[in-house]
Amino acid sequence: PALKAWEAAVKLAAATAWSAAKPGAAPMTGPLKVVVINFHTGPKPSLDVDNMSKPILDEMEGVVYVNDRQIRQAELTHVRIDAPFVFVRASKLIVEAVRSGADFVYVRIEDPVDPFPLPA
C-alpha cells in the first residue's frame, strides 16, 4: 500500500512537472537519458539504486515518454545531504531542496550522449 501511494505521487509529480514545462505536449518518443539522484540523510540510502529507479521510470511512462525502453542511458546516484559537500554548478532548485534538510529525489530527462564515450 505504501509503495502504491508513492508510485501515485511520482506519477502526479511527473505529470505536473511535464505539463508545466511543456503545456499540451505529448510524451517524448525518441531515445533518452535519465538522471536520478536520491538526496538522503543518514549513512545509508533506504533503497538500492535499481530499486529506487525502476518505479520512477515506470511511473513516468505514458506521461513524459511513451515507453521506458526509450531510456538508453542512466545516471543513478545517492547523495547524503546531512554530510558536508560542495555545490558545483547545481541548479537553484537542488540548492534550495538540500537546504530544507528533507530527503528528496531529483529526476531529469535529457537527450542521450551520442556518440556514447566508451571507457578507456
Summary of the structure (lengths in Angstrom):
residues: 120
radius of gyration: 15.2
end to end distance: 45.2
largest distance: 45.2
contacts: 274
relative contact order: 0.23
helix: 37%
strand: 24%
